[in-house]
Amino acid sequence: MRKFHLNTDYAFFQKVIPVLGGFGLFGHVTFYFILKYGFSYWESWQLRLSAALIHVALIFFPREKSLSIIQKMYFETAIALTLPALFTVLFLKNGCNVYWYSSLIFAGLLHGLLTKPFLFIWTFPAAAGLATMFFTRIHPGEHQLVMQSLQAQLVAYFLGLITTGIKTTMEISHEKIMVTKMALAKAENDLLTAEVTRKAYDELKKREELIRLYVRPSLVEEIRAGKDPSKSDPVIKNLSIMFCDIREFTKLTETLTPYERQMFLNQYFSMMTRPIVDNGGEVDKIMGDCVMSIFPDGAKAVKAAVAMRLELQKFNEAMFAAESPMIRNGIGIAKGDVMQGNFGSFEKLDRTVIGEAVNIASRLESKTKMYNLEVVVTEDVIKDLPLGSAHYRWIDNVQVKGSTRHLKLFEIYGHQPAEVRQYKDDTRDLLEKALTIYFQKGFKDASRLFRAMLEQVPPHRLIANDLMDNILHYYIAHCDAWINNPNGTWEDIQRWEGVHVFTEK
């Protein structure tokens, strides 16, 4: 509901009132001299002077943007005195003639236009009534003039009501229009703000995705959560570390242009990194043609390795059909306590892991070429596999360079063709028996078992004159070296601890 109160905005009337005051001052001075020479008997210079002074006051009405309550009351009082009271007295003093009748009517219209409705309703009759009482006190016998004045005042009052009603209707309509415009402007501004926000968000997401391509996702999540990764303290975690490297990469890509080499590597890395992420791992870094990744446990790392090899097999089958060179790689996985933290300088920081497990995983990856196997893991990784898991077997006892630990190594072959998996499952116990005899230094007996197994190995599907279990050649060569070594002595065999020590990376 619309409320009328004194602290209404008078911005429009502040511009109009001084103009009206100037016209009123000029009119009163002019009409005084005109009427003085015979046009009106009741012309009073005192009233004209009072009117002129009031109009002077209107000329100097304050033009401030925001008026105080006192200033607004001053405005209303000046209007009420100037218009109804003054013109009523002038109307009566001049015998209620036609000229002053029209002036009084005009005063009512003007009063209704300039003042507020709730003020006009009582200020006009109050001011006109006081002026009439003042006149009757001075001229008690002029009842006819008073009656004519009351009639004229009533007409002026109702015309003023009509004027103030029209003005109020216009103000309410204007206010509604302004409210509607403001609402539309706010809505447009909200839409613009929303669009700007959406674009900013899209740009932020785009940048975030670009950063995610170059930075570890875990770092992006920390930044998104409002953390500062550069201030993270190092922590010790028990993780599984995987290294995956292409064999003979230089020879494989020596005929490619730089652009072709880049496309080749990007296609290869897409095949290798997707299974890592899909199985709960995180790519730690890409170094040349090598991918290093970390996993929370050995089971996820093994599952990822099998998926990676299956992806590569599909690729190699297409390459084989196109008579193009195939990719061969090796995967090494180790598990242990590592330190995860920020390493580097102010110019370049790298969030990574360091520790013995990292070193061992790297060494195992490089030794897959020596074994001519694809996935080699430590016993700690095997312990994480679910009970009853198949498709792994013991292949060696080693001590890698940079470590003093004796490690029991296993091959993962769950990705290999069905006939190969079946062969390795069937001969797993036999291989374990042969290895046990070998590491107990029974080289001749172990050699006979290795050779017996060799006769059952399926041929390689894609590589001519190659077998699907080349680890047997590795041990047959070792047995022959111990048996046929012309410089070997019983003391050398006795000193051997039953562990292959790798002095190279």
LOBATOR-436383 format. One record per residue (C-alpha): residue in one letter; residue number from 1; x, y, z. Coordinates in pm, 1 decimal. Example, Ala and Ser with C-alpha at 12.3 -4.5 7.8 and 13.67 -1.06 7.14 Angstrom:
  resn  resi        xx        yy        zz
     A     1    1230.0    -450.0     780.0
     S     2    1367.0    -106.0     714.0
This chain:
  resn  resi        xx        yy        zz
     M     1       0.0       0.0       0.0
     R     2     132.4     345.7     -93.6
     K     3     224.9     565.2     203.9
     F     4     218.7     946.7     205.8
     H     5     460.8    1110.2     443.9
     L     6     665.1    1425.3     474.5
     N     7     996.2    1275.6     368.3
     T     8     876.3    1236.5       7.7
     D     9    1117.1    1327.9    -267.8
     Y    10    1068.8    1690.1    -381.4
     A    11    1323.6    1680.8    -660.3
     F    12    1074.3    1786.9    -929.9
     F    13     916.7    2064.7    -724.7
     Q    14    1256.0    2202.3    -627.0
     K    15    1298.1    2290.9    -993.9
     V    16     941.9    2425.3   -1040.5
     I    17     891.2    2632.0    -722.9
     P    18    1162.6    2896.9    -786.7
     V    19    1013.8    2954.0   -1132.3
     L    20     665.3    2995.6    -986.9
     G    21     807.2    3225.9    -720.7
     G    22     965.8    3444.8    -986.8
     F    23     643.3    3464.2   -1189.3
     G    24     441.2    3532.8    -875.6
     L    25     670.0    3816.1    -765.6
     F    26     654.1    3975.3   -1110.1
     G    27     274.9    3931.4   -1127.5
     H    28     201.9    4083.9    -790.3
     V    29     418.2    4390.1    -854.3
     T    30     271.4    4437.0   -1203.0
     F    31     -92.6    4390.9   -1099.4
     Y    32     -50.0    4622.7    -801.8
     F    33      31.3    4916.8   -1025.9
     I    34    -234.5    4821.0   -1283.7
     L    35    -510.3    4779.2   -1029.7
     K    36    -404.0    5092.3    -839.5
     Y    37    -532.2    5311.4   -1122.7
     G    38    -900.7    5228.8   -1117.3
     F    39    -941.1    4858.4   -1196.1
     S    40   -1008.6    4754.3    -834.9
     Y    41   -1122.1    4952.4    -534.7
     W    42   -1005.5    4699.6    -278.5
     E    43    -646.3    4661.3    -397.2
     S    44    -414.5    4647.8     -95.4
     W    45     -46.9    4718.8    -123.6
     Q    46      13.0    4548.1     210.8
     L    47    -125.6    4216.4      84.4
     R    48      58.1    4252.8    -243.0
     L    49     382.7    4310.8     -52.9
     S    50     318.5    4007.5     166.4
     A    51     254.1    3794.9    -141.8
     A    52     565.8    3928.9    -308.4
     L    53     776.5    3845.1      -0.6
     I    54     637.5    3492.1      13.1
     H    55     724.0    3445.7    -352.6
     V    56    1074.7    3572.6    -280.0
     A    57    1093.0    3297.9     -16.4
     L    58     988.5    3045.9    -279.7
     I    59    1259.1    3173.0    -516.0
     F    60    1521.7    3087.0    -253.3
     F    61    1368.3    2752.2    -167.1
     P    62    1663.7    2510.8    -104.8
     R    63    1769.7    2300.0    -405.5
     E    64    1927.3    2006.6    -228.2
     K    65    1893.7    1649.5    -345.1
     S    66    1776.3    1529.0      -6.7
     L    67    1573.5    1763.8     214.4
     S    68    1530.9    1741.3     587.2
     I    69    1189.3    1717.2     744.5
     I    70    1212.3    2083.8     854.4
     Q    71    1283.3    2196.1     497.2
     K    72     992.9    1994.0     363.6
     M    73     755.6    2135.7     626.4
     Y    74     876.7    2479.7     532.7
     F    75     786.7    2409.2     171.2
     E    76     438.1    2285.1     255.3
     T    77     372.7    2579.0     489.4
     A    78     486.9    2832.9     229.9
     I    79     256.8    2679.2     -32.1
     A    80     -37.9    2666.7     209.4
     L    81       8.1    3035.6     307.2
     T    82      84.3    3160.2     -40.9
     L    83    -197.6    2996.4    -228.6
     P    84    -520.7    2941.9     -31.0
     A    85    -482.5    3204.8     246.5
     L    86    -339.9    3485.3      38.1
     F    87    -570.2    3443.0    -259.6
     T    88    -875.6    3410.9     -33.5
     V    89    -795.0    3744.9     133.6
     L    90    -726.1    3908.5    -204.2
     F    91   -1051.5    3764.4    -339.9
     L    92   -1249.2    3906.8     -48.7
     K    93   -1067.3    4237.2     -41.1
     N    94   -1143.3    4291.6    -409.6
     G    95   -1516.5    4230.2    -376.4
     C    96   -1508.6    3875.1    -511.3
     N    97   -1472.5    4005.0    -866.4
     V    98   -1418.5    3777.5   -1167.0
     Y    99   -1044.0    3835.1   -1189.3
     W   100    -978.7    3730.5    -832.7
     Y   101   -1232.3    3447.4    -862.6
     S   102   -1024.7    3297.2   -1139.4
     S   103    -710.1    3362.8    -934.7
     L   104    -856.8    3173.7    -638.4
     I   105    -955.6    2882.2    -864.3
     F   106    -603.4    2882.6   -1007.0
     A   107    -462.5    2888.3    -653.1
     G   108    -664.5    2575.5    -567.5
     L   109    -543.7    2396.0    -878.5
     L   110    -184.4    2500.0    -813.8
     H   111    -204.6    2405.1    -447.1
     G   112    -340.5    2062.8    -538.9
     L   113     -59.4    2018.3    -791.7
     L   114     231.1    2123.7    -572.5
     T   115     148.9    1978.2    -233.0
     K   116      84.9    1621.5    -120.3
     P   117    -274.9    1487.2    -113.6
     F   118    -288.0    1420.5     260.7
     L   119    -163.1    1775.2     320.8
     F   120    -386.8    1941.9      62.8
     I   121    -701.8    1785.7     211.4
     W   122    -666.2    1987.2     531.7
     T   123    -420.7    2271.6     456.1
     F   124    -631.5    2434.1     182.2
     P   125    -960.5    2453.7     384.3
     A   126    -769.3    2540.5     701.7
     A   127    -572.2    2823.6     539.5
     A   128    -876.4    2954.3     344.0
     G   129   -1090.7    2931.2     656.0
     L   130    -841.3    3125.9     865.9
     A   131    -816.9    3390.7     595.2
     T   132   -1198.7    3416.5     583.7
     M   133   -1215.3    3450.2     964.0
     F   134    -948.3    3720.5     947.5
     F   135   -1154.9    3910.4     687.7
     T   136   -1482.1    3883.1     882.7
     R   137   -1314.6    4020.0    1194.1
     I   138   -1210.4    4330.1    1004.1
     H   139   -1532.2    4354.8     792.9
     P   140   -1813.3    4197.5    1002.6
     G   141   -2094.3    4310.9     775.6
     E   142   -1978.0    4154.8     449.8
     H   143   -2182.6    3835.4     472.0
     Q   144   -2259.8    3825.8     100.4
     L   145   -1889.8    3846.7       9.4
     V   146   -1811.4    3569.8     255.8
     M   147   -2078.3    3345.6     102.0
     Q   148   -1941.1    3413.3    -247.8
     S   149   -1590.8    3342.9    -119.2
     L   150   -1697.6    3014.2      38.8
     Q   151   -1857.9    2905.6    -287.6
     A   152   -1542.9    2995.2    -481.7
     Q   153   -1325.4    2820.5    -221.0
     L   154   -1539.1    2507.6    -248.4
     V   155   -1495.7    2505.0    -627.0
     A   156   -1122.3    2566.9    -591.5
     Y   157   -1101.5    2292.8    -326.7
     F   158   -1269.8    2027.2    -541.0
     L   159   -1068.1    2125.7    -847.2
     G   160    -756.6    2096.7    -632.7
     L   161    -871.0    1752.9    -518.8
     I   162    -911.5    1650.6    -880.4
     T   163    -566.0    1791.1    -961.4
     T   164    -395.7    1623.7    -670.3
     G   165    -578.2    1297.9    -754.9
     I   166    -457.5    1310.7   -1114.0
     K   167    -107.0    1396.1    -998.0
     T   168    -111.9    1113.7    -740.5
     T   169    -233.7     867.3   -1003.5
     M   170      46.2     977.6   -1233.6
     E   171     299.6     947.4    -950.7
     I   172     177.6     597.9    -861.8
     S   173     185.9     494.9   -1229.2
     H   174     529.3     648.2   -1265.7
     E   175     646.7     471.5    -953.8
     K   176     514.1     137.9   -1081.2
     I   177     678.0     198.9   -1417.2
     M   178    1004.7     284.4   -1243.6
     V   179     977.1     -22.2   -1020.5
     T   180     911.0    -234.1   -1329.0
     K   181    1203.2     -74.3   -1511.3
     M   182    1427.0    -127.5   -1210.2
     A   183    1312.4    -489.6   -1187.6
     L   184    1379.8    -537.4   -1559.2
     A   185    1714.6    -362.7   -1525.9
     K   186    1798.5    -582.2   -1226.7
     A   187    1689.8    -890.4   -1418.3
     E   188    1902.1    -786.9   -1715.9
     N   189    2190.2    -713.2   -1482.6
     D   190    2142.2   -1049.5   -1312.9
     L   191    2138.4   -1220.3   -1652.2
     L   192    2449.6   -1030.4   -1754.4
     T   193    2615.5   -1116.5   -1424.4
     A   194    2512.6   -1479.5   -1464.5
     E   195    2650.3   -1485.2   -1818.2
     V   196    2976.0   -1324.2   -1704.6
     T   197    2993.5   -1570.2   -1414.9
     R   198    2923.6   -1863.0   -1649.8
     K   199    3194.3   -1750.4   -1890.7
     A   200    3435.9   -1699.3   -1602.5
     Y   201    3346.7   -2044.8   -1467.9
     D   202    3389.0   -2203.0   -1811.8
     E   203    3723.5   -2029.8   -1850.0
     L   204    3825.4   -2144.8   -1502.9
     K   205    3722.6   -2502.6   -1583.0
     K   206    3911.5   -2484.9   -1910.8
     R   207    4223.0   -2364.0   -1731.8
     E   208    4174.0   -2626.6   -1463.9
     E   209    4155.3   -2899.9   -1724.2
     L   210    4467.5   -2763.6   -1892.5
     I   211    4647.3   -2757.0   -1557.6
     R   212    4524.6   -3109.0   -1486.9
     L   213    4694.4   -3227.2   -1805.4
     Y   214    5030.4   -3098.3   -1683.0
     V   215    4990.5   -3141.5   -1308.0
     R   216    4890.6   -3436.9   -1093.4
     P   217    4512.2   -3450.7   -1036.2
     S   218    4564.3   -3472.6    -659.4
     L   219    4736.0   -3132.6    -669.0
     V   220    4444.8   -2984.8    -863.0
     E   221    4204.3   -3120.2    -600.1
     E   222    4410.7   -2963.2    -321.7
     I   223    4411.2   -2627.1    -499.1
     R   224    4034.8   -2653.7    -560.0
     A   225    3986.6   -2722.2    -187.9
     G   226    4169.0   -2396.3    -109.2
     K   227    4492.1   -2556.8       6.0
     D   228    4846.1   -2455.3     -86.5
     P   229    5026.4   -2768.8    -213.3
     S   230    5363.2   -2594.9    -198.8
     K   231    5335.5   -2584.5     181.7
     S   232    5244.4   -2950.7     228.1
     D   233    5465.0   -3143.9     468.7
     P   234    5629.2   -3466.7     348.6
     V   235    5454.4   -3786.6     456.8
     I   236    5548.2   -4153.4     466.2
     K   237    5303.7   -4377.7     279.5
     N   238    5293.3   -4743.6     192.5
     L   239    5234.6   -4743.1    -182.9
     S   240    5281.4   -4958.0    -489.1
     I   241    5507.5   -4804.2    -754.0
     M   242    5489.5   -4892.5   -1123.3
     F   243    5738.2   -4818.0   -1400.2
     C   244    5646.4   -4885.6   -1762.3
     D   245    5899.5   -4831.8   -2041.3
     I   246    5915.8   -4897.0   -2415.5
     R   247    6188.6   -5137.3   -2527.5
     E   248    6424.3   -5017.6   -2801.7
     F   249    6238.1   -4689.9   -2838.3
     T   250    6519.8   -4518.8   -3030.2
     K   251    6537.2   -4795.8   -3290.0
     L   252    6157.8   -4808.9   -3312.0
     T   253    6121.2   -4435.7   -3388.9
     E   254    6447.7   -4347.8   -3565.3
     T   255    6274.5   -4315.9   -3904.3
     L   256    5993.1   -4093.9   -3772.6
     T   257    5979.6   -3715.4   -3801.8
     P   258    5951.5   -3516.3   -3474.6
     Y   259    5580.0   -3467.2   -3535.3
     E   260    5526.2   -3838.4   -3609.3
     R   261    5726.2   -3928.1   -3300.8
     Q   262    5510.4   -3698.9   -3089.2
     M   263    5189.3   -3846.9   -3229.3
     F   264    5326.2   -4196.9   -3176.2
     L   265    5412.5   -4128.7   -2811.2
     N   266    5083.3   -3952.0   -2739.6
     Q   267    4890.2   -4248.4   -2876.1
     Y   268    5101.8   -4487.3   -2671.6
     F   269    5071.6   -4283.3   -2349.8
     S   270    4693.8   -4264.1   -2393.9
     M   271    4683.9   -4643.8   -2402.4
     M   272    4903.6   -4674.1   -2093.7
     T   273    4771.6   -4396.6   -1867.8
     R   274    4398.4   -4462.1   -1905.9
     P   275    4412.8   -4804.4   -1733.4
     I   276    4624.4   -4650.1   -1457.3
     V   277    4361.2   -4388.1   -1376.2
     D   278    4070.3   -4629.1   -1425.4
     N   279    4218.7   -4863.7   -1163.1
     G   280    4274.0   -4609.6    -889.5
     G   281    4629.3   -4509.6    -976.3
     E   282    4785.2   -4173.5   -1047.1
     V   283    5045.1   -4087.5   -1308.3
     D   284    5337.6   -3944.2   -1115.7
     K   285    5542.9   -3839.0   -1415.3
     I   286    5627.2   -3916.7   -1776.4
     M   287    5998.8   -3935.0   -1848.3
     G   288    6081.1   -3973.2   -2215.2
     D   289    5910.5   -4298.0   -2309.4
     C   290    5872.1   -4412.5   -1946.9
     V   291    5559.2   -4374.9   -1729.4
     M   292    5588.6   -4374.9   -1350.0
     S   293    5267.4   -4419.5   -1152.2
     I   294    5161.2   -4484.5    -795.5
     F   295    4881.4   -4701.9    -650.8
     P   296    4735.8   -4739.8    -302.0
     D   297    4793.4   -5116.4    -309.3
     G   298    4941.6   -5395.9    -514.5
     A   299    4610.3   -5540.9    -633.8
     K   300    4513.6   -5219.3    -816.2
     A   301    4861.4   -5192.2    -965.4
     V   302    4847.1   -5550.4   -1099.6
     K   303    4498.2   -5496.0   -1239.5
     A   304    4618.1   -5182.3   -1415.4
     A   305    4925.1   -5361.1   -1555.2
     V   306    4707.9   -5638.2   -1702.5
     A   307    4475.4   -5378.3   -1859.9
     M   308    4773.9   -5188.7   -2002.0
     R   309    4912.6   -5501.7   -2163.6
     L   310    4574.0   -5590.7   -2311.3
     E   311    4550.9   -5242.5   -2466.0
     L   312    4896.9   -5283.3   -2612.6
     Q   313    4811.9   -5628.2   -2750.9
     K   314    4516.3   -5484.3   -2943.9
     F   315    4741.3   -5214.5   -3082.6
     N   316    5013.3   -5461.4   -3179.6
     E   317    4766.4   -5690.5   -3357.1
     A   318    4664.9   -5395.8   -3576.2
     M   319    5031.2   -5307.7   -3631.7
     F   320    5109.1   -5668.8   -3722.0
     A   321    4822.7   -5677.4   -3973.7
     A   322    4957.9   -5355.3   -4128.2
     E   323    5311.5   -5503.5   -4134.9
     S   324    5431.8   -5214.9   -3914.3
     P   325    5675.7   -5235.4   -3621.8
     M   326    5514.6   -5345.6   -3296.2
     I   327    5569.3   -5192.6   -2953.6
     R   328    5721.6   -5397.1   -2676.3
     N   329    5739.6   -5269.0   -2322.8
     G   330    5817.3   -5385.8   -1974.2
     I   331    5635.4   -5316.8   -1647.4
     G   332    5795.2   -5336.9   -1302.8
     I   333    5596.2   -5303.7    -978.4
     A   334    5726.2   -5282.9    -623.3
     K   335    5561.4   -5197.3    -292.1
     G   336    5693.3   -5035.5      24.0
     D   337    5717.5   -4725.3     238.4
     V   338    5799.6   -4415.0      36.6
     M   339    5817.8   -4046.1     122.5
     Q   340    5572.6   -3828.5     -67.6
     G   341    5642.0   -3455.2     -76.2
     N   342    5754.3   -3153.0    -274.4
     F   343    6102.8   -3178.5    -420.4
     G   344    6280.0   -2910.7    -620.6
     S   345    6337.9   -2538.8    -583.8
     F   346    6150.9   -2208.1    -588.7
     E   347    6172.1   -2213.8    -968.6
     K   348    6033.5   -2567.3   -1009.2
     L   349    5866.3   -2796.9    -758.5
     D   350    5767.6   -3156.3    -822.1
     R   351    5523.8   -3350.3    -603.8
     T   352    5656.2   -3705.2    -621.0
     V   353    5766.0   -4002.7    -413.6
     I   354    6112.8   -4124.8    -324.7
     G   355    6225.1   -4439.3    -149.5
     E   356    6351.8   -4792.9    -192.9
     A   357    6028.4   -4913.8    -356.6
     V   358    6072.1   -4652.9    -630.7
     N   359    6426.9   -4769.2    -693.0
     I   360    6325.6   -5136.1    -698.3
     A   361    6031.1   -5080.8    -936.7
     S   362    6261.5   -4896.5   -1176.7
     R   363    6516.8   -5178.7   -1163.7
     L   364    6250.0   -5446.2   -1220.1
     E   365    6118.8   -5265.1   -1525.6
     S   366    6467.7   -5260.9   -1678.2
     K   367    6514.8   -5631.7   -1595.1
     T   368    6199.2   -5739.4   -1779.5
     K   369    6410.2   -5716.5   -2094.5
     M   370    6666.0   -5951.6   -1944.8
     Y   371    6396.6   -6203.2   -1847.0
     N   372    6215.3   -6139.9   -2178.2
     L   373    5894.6   -6105.4   -1972.9
     E   374    5635.3   -5829.7   -1968.1
     V   375    5525.3   -5773.3   -1605.3
     V   376    5751.5   -5843.1   -1305.3
     V   377    5652.6   -5764.2    -945.2
     T   378    5784.6   -5817.7    -593.1
     E   379    5640.9   -6056.7    -332.7
     D   380    5492.8   -5763.2    -135.4
     V   381    5274.8   -5685.3    -436.7
     I   382    5161.2   -6046.8    -465.5
     K   383    5055.9   -6043.1     -97.9
     D   384    4797.6   -5774.9    -182.7
     L   385    4623.1   -5994.9    -439.2
     P   386    4293.5   -6159.5    -334.7
     L   387    4308.5   -6516.2    -212.1
     G   388    4283.3   -6764.2    -494.2
     S   389    4418.2   -6526.8    -754.4
     A   390    4582.8   -6709.8   -1039.6
     H   391    4804.4   -6608.8   -1331.0
     Y   392    5123.8   -6529.0   -1140.6
     R   393    5433.5   -6737.6   -1069.4
     W   394    5766.4   -6717.0    -892.1
     I   395    6056.4   -6645.9   -1128.1
     D   396    6366.6   -6532.9    -932.4
     N   397    6545.8   -6433.0    -610.3
     V   398    6743.8   -6113.3    -659.6
     Q   399    6922.5   -5824.4    -502.4
     V   400    6895.9   -5511.4    -717.9
     K   401    7152.1   -5236.1    -736.1
     G   402    7107.5   -4978.9    -463.6
     S   403    6932.5   -5220.0    -225.1
     T   404    7054.2   -5476.5      28.0
     R   405    6725.0   -5665.1      38.4
     H   406    6680.2   -6012.8    -110.6
     L   407    6366.3   -5997.1    -320.4
     K   408    6143.0   -6276.1    -441.7
     L   409    6017.8   -6181.8    -789.4
     F   410    5701.1   -6293.7    -965.2
     E   411    5568.1   -6275.6   -1319.1
     I   412    5211.9   -6154.4   -1387.3
     Y   413    5068.1   -6320.8   -1699.4
     G   414    4692.2   -6270.1   -1671.8
     H   415    4696.2   -6065.8   -1993.8
     Q   416    4851.5   -6335.2   -2211.0
     P   417    4662.9   -6561.6   -2457.5
     A   418    4449.1   -6838.7   -2310.6
     E   419    4682.2   -7119.0   -2416.6
     V   420    4980.9   -6945.0   -2260.3
     R   421    4792.4   -6880.9   -1935.4
     Q   422    4687.9   -7244.6   -1930.2
     Y   423    5045.8   -7362.9   -1989.9
     K   424    5189.9   -7141.0   -1715.1
     D   425    4914.6   -7237.4   -1471.1
     D   426    4979.8   -7605.8   -1541.0
     T   427    5358.4   -7576.3   -1503.4
     R   428    5365.4   -7327.1   -1215.8
     D   429    5435.4   -7592.6    -952.6
     L   430    5695.3   -7756.6   -1175.2
     L   431    5870.3   -7422.3   -1229.9
     E   432    5869.1   -7355.3    -856.0
     K   433    6024.2   -7698.5    -796.5
     A   434    6291.4   -7637.3   -1058.4
     L   435    6371.3   -7292.7    -911.5
     T   436    6392.7   -7435.5    -560.2
     I   437    6642.3   -7695.5    -680.1
     Y   438    6833.9   -7428.1    -872.6
     F   439    6869.1   -7191.5    -576.8
     Q   440    6974.8   -7488.4    -363.7
     K   441    7257.6   -7527.8    -618.3
     G   442    7128.2   -7847.4    -784.3
     F   443    7202.5   -7707.7   -1127.7
     K   444    7201.1   -8036.0   -1323.8
     D   445    6863.1   -8148.5   -1189.4
     A   446    6719.6   -7803.0   -1232.7
     S   447    6844.3   -7789.2   -1591.3
     R   448    6665.5   -8114.6   -1677.2
     L   449    6338.7   -7977.8   -1541.4
     F   450    6376.3   -7646.3   -1729.5
     R   451    6444.4   -7831.1   -2054.4
     A   452    6144.8   -8059.4   -2001.6
     M   453    5921.3   -7755.9   -1958.1
     L   454    6070.2   -7593.4   -2267.3
     E   455    5925.8   -7866.1   -2486.8
     Q   456    5571.7   -7772.0   -2378.2
     V   457    5593.8   -7396.4   -2443.8
     P   458    5350.6   -7263.0   -2710.9
     P   459    5508.3   -7065.4   -2997.2
     H   460    5476.2   -6690.1   -3009.7
     R   461    5175.3   -6570.6   -3206.7
     L   462    5336.2   -6265.0   -3364.3
     I   463    5712.0   -6322.1   -3353.8
     A   464    5856.8   -6605.3   -3561.1
     N   465    6101.2   -6846.5   -3397.1
     D   466    6010.2   -6713.4   -3052.8
     L   467    5849.0   -6883.4   -2756.2
     M   468    5595.0   -6756.0   -2506.1
     D   469    5810.3   -6848.2   -2204.1
     N   470    6162.8   -6722.9   -2250.1
     I   471    6241.1   -6733.5   -1876.4
     L   472    6335.3   -7099.0   -1934.8
     H   473    6619.8   -6996.3   -2167.6
     Y   474    6741.3   -6760.9   -1895.5
     Y   475    6770.2   -7040.3   -1636.2
     I   476    6904.4   -7301.4   -1874.7
     A   477    7186.0   -7058.7   -1960.0
     H   478    7254.7   -7002.3   -1588.1
     C   479    7260.2   -7376.5   -1516.5
     D   480    7496.8   -7437.9   -1807.8
     A   481    7720.6   -7154.6   -1684.1
     W   482    7749.7   -7312.4   -1339.6
     I   483    7795.2   -7663.8   -1474.7
     N   484    8036.4   -7585.8   -1758.2
     N   485    8236.7   -7301.4   -1604.6
     P   486    8600.4   -7412.3   -1648.7
     N   487    8710.8   -7170.7   -1377.0
     G   488    8438.4   -7266.1   -1136.6
     T   489    8527.4   -7440.8    -817.0
     W   490    8332.2   -7601.9    -538.5
     E   491    8423.4   -7305.7    -322.1
     D   492    8256.2   -7064.2    -565.4
     I   493    7933.7   -7260.7    -552.9
     Q   494    7950.9   -7280.2    -174.2
     R   495    7996.2   -6902.8    -145.6
     W   496    7691.6   -6830.8    -364.3
     E   497    7395.6   -6730.2    -145.3
     G   498    7126.1   -6842.9    -388.4
     V   499    7047.1   -6485.2    -495.2
     H   500    7111.5   -6314.5    -827.5
     V   501    7285.5   -5986.9    -756.8
     F   502    7229.3   -5718.6   -1017.5
     T   503    7519.3   -5474.8   -1031.9
     E   504    7368.4   -5281.0   -1319.3
     K   505    7052.3   -5075.6   -1342.0
